Amino acid sequence: MNADKPVYVSAEGLKKLESELEELRTSKRAEVAERIHNAMEFGDFSENSELEQAKNDQAFLEGRIQSLEQMLKKAIVIDQNGSHDRVEVGSTVVVETEGEKTEYQIVGSAEAAPAEGRISNESPVGKALMGHRSGEVVKLSVPAGTVEMKIVGVS
């Protein structure tokens, strides 16, 4: 994660990140600590797979906590209710490609879920659309060539 790069999130996304961090800091840390404690009671540490797994889980947990803390420090809440005449983070964009219309919501990478129509502003499609207006045609280079997307609407 780039130390200087902002993390764009919706107000709802910010609450989810804060909630996840709180759960990890409290209940999940306690669960892992208890598992480590219980595994240590078995004695022989050299072949204690339960202890090894609990320590691996603890390392993963602490890494996720650190990642969430950094994301929240750099979080910028996006305005999803304003009027958008250009594609920006928070916009909903309808594009037409080869006669087929697709709707995308442009979000920060922390909330991207392409299967649900939420694409990151850092994704190839998101980058290509950023800054353009309704009616413009955007060209996107893909391995198979170039795809043209006409922006039908921005909101």
C-alpha positions as CSV (number, residue, x, y, z in Angstrom):
1,M,0.0,0.0,0.0
2,N,1.4,3.3,-1.1
3,A,2.0,5.5,2.0
4,D,1.0,8.7,0.4
5,K,-2.0,7.4,-1.6
6,P,-5.5,8.3,-0.2
7,V,-8.0,5.5,0.4
8,Y,-11.4,6.5,-1.0
9,V,-14.4,5.0,0.8
10,S,-18.1,5.7,1.1
11,A,-19.5,6.7,4.4
12,E,-20.9,3.1,4.6
13,G,-17.6,1.6,3.7
14,L,-15.8,3.7,6.4
15,K,-18.2,2.3,9.0
16,K,-17.6,-1.3,7.8
17,L,-13.8,-0.8,8.0
18,E,-14.1,0.7,11.5
19,S,-16.4,-2.1,12.6
20,E,-14.1,-4.8,11.3
21,L,-11.1,-3.1,13.0
22,E,-13.0,-3.0,16.3
23,E,-14.0,-6.7,16.1
24,L,-10.4,-7.7,15.2
25,R,-9.0,-5.7,18.1
26,T,-11.4,-7.0,20.7
27,S,-13.0,-10.4,20.1
28,K,-10.7,-11.9,17.5
29,R,-7.5,-11.0,19.3
30,A,-9.0,-12.6,22.5
31,E,-9.9,-15.7,20.6
32,V,-6.4,-16.1,19.1
33,A,-4.8,-15.4,22.5
34,E,-6.9,-18.1,24.1
35,R,-6.1,-20.6,21.3
36,I,-2.3,-19.9,21.8
37,H,-2.7,-20.3,25.6
38,N,-4.6,-23.6,25.2
39,A,-2.1,-24.9,22.7
40,M,0.8,-24.1,25.0
41,E,-0.7,-26.3,27.7
42,F,0.0,-29.3,25.5
43,G,3.7,-28.9,26.4
44,D,6.1,-30.1,23.6
45,F,6.4,-27.0,21.4
46,S,8.5,-28.6,18.7
47,E,5.6,-30.7,17.3
48,N,2.6,-28.7,18.4
49,S,0.7,-28.0,15.3
50,E,-2.1,-26.3,17.2
51,L,0.3,-23.8,18.6
52,E,1.9,-23.2,15.1
53,Q,-1.5,-22.6,13.5
54,A,-2.6,-20.3,16.3
55,K,0.6,-18.2,15.9
56,N,0.1,-18.1,12.1
57,D,-3.5,-16.9,12.7
58,Q,-2.2,-14.3,15.1
59,A,0.3,-13.0,12.6
60,F,-2.4,-12.7,9.9
61,L,-4.7,-11.0,12.4
62,E,-2.1,-8.4,13.4
63,G,-1.3,-7.8,9.7
64,R,-4.9,-7.1,8.9
65,I,-5.3,-4.8,11.9
66,Q,-2.2,-2.8,10.8
67,S,-3.6,-2.7,7.2
68,L,-7.0,-1.4,8.4
69,E,-5.4,1.2,10.7
70,Q,-3.3,2.5,7.8
71,M,-6.4,2.6,5.5
72,L,-8.4,4.5,8.1
73,K,-5.6,7.1,8.6
74,K,-5.7,7.8,4.8
75,A,-9.4,7.5,4.3
76,I,-11.2,10.1,2.3
77,V,-15.0,9.8,2.4
78,I,-16.5,10.2,-1.1
79,D,-19.6,12.2,-1.8
80,Q,-22.0,9.9,-3.5
81,N,-25.0,12.3,-3.3
82,G,-23.6,15.3,-5.2
83,S,-24.2,16.0,-8.9
84,H,-21.5,14.6,-11.1
85,D,-21.0,16.0,-14.6
86,R,-17.6,14.2,-14.9
87,V,-16.7,10.7,-13.8
88,E,-15.0,10.8,-10.4
89,V,-14.8,8.6,-7.4
90,G,-18.4,8.2,-6.2
91,S,-20.0,8.5,-9.6
92,T,-22.4,6.0,-11.1
93,V,-21.6,5.7,-14.8
94,V,-23.6,4.0,-17.6
95,V,-21.5,3.0,-20.6
96,E,-22.4,1.4,-23.9
97,T,-20.0,-1.1,-25.4
98,E,-20.9,-2.8,-28.7
99,G,-24.6,-2.0,-28.1
100,E,-24.7,-3.4,-24.6
101,K,-25.2,-1.0,-21.6
102,T,-23.4,-1.6,-18.3
103,E,-23.6,0.4,-15.1
104,Y,-20.6,0.9,-12.8
105,Q,-20.2,2.7,-9.6
106,I,-16.7,4.2,-9.3
107,V,-15.3,3.5,-5.8
108,G,-11.9,3.4,-4.0
109,S,-10.0,0.1,-4.2
110,A,-11.0,-0.8,-0.6
111,E,-14.7,-1.2,-1.7
112,A,-14.2,-2.6,-5.2
113,A,-16.5,-5.5,-6.0
114,P,-16.6,-5.9,-9.8
115,A,-19.2,-8.7,-9.7
116,E,-21.5,-6.1,-8.0
117,G,-20.7,-3.3,-10.5
118,R,-18.4,-1.4,-8.1
119,I,-15.1,-0.8,-9.8
120,S,-12.0,0.8,-8.4
121,N,-10.9,4.2,-9.7
122,E,-7.5,2.4,-10.1
123,S,-8.8,-0.4,-12.3
124,P,-8.2,-0.2,-16.0
125,V,-11.8,0.6,-16.8
126,G,-12.1,3.0,-13.8
127,K,-8.9,4.9,-14.9
128,A,-10.1,5.1,-18.5
129,L,-13.5,6.6,-17.4
130,M,-12.1,9.1,-14.8
131,G,-12.6,12.8,-15.8
132,H,-14.8,12.1,-18.8
133,R,-18.4,13.4,-19.4
134,S,-21.6,11.9,-20.6
135,G,-21.6,11.6,-24.4
136,E,-17.8,11.1,-24.7
137,V,-16.3,7.9,-26.1
138,V,-13.4,6.4,-24.1
139,K,-10.9,4.0,-25.6
140,L,-9.5,1.2,-23.4
141,S,-6.6,-0.9,-24.5
142,V,-7.0,-4.6,-23.8
143,P,-4.9,-7.6,-24.8
144,A,-7.3,-8.3,-27.7
145,G,-7.1,-4.7,-29.0
146,T,-9.0,-1.6,-28.2
147,V,-12.5,-1.3,-26.7
148,E,-14.6,1.8,-27.2
149,M,-17.0,2.7,-24.4
150,K,-19.5,5.5,-24.9
151,I,-20.5,7.2,-21.6
152,V,-24.3,7.3,-21.7
153,G,-24.8,8.8,-18.3
154,V,-23.0,10.1,-15.2
155,S,-24.7,10.6,-11.8
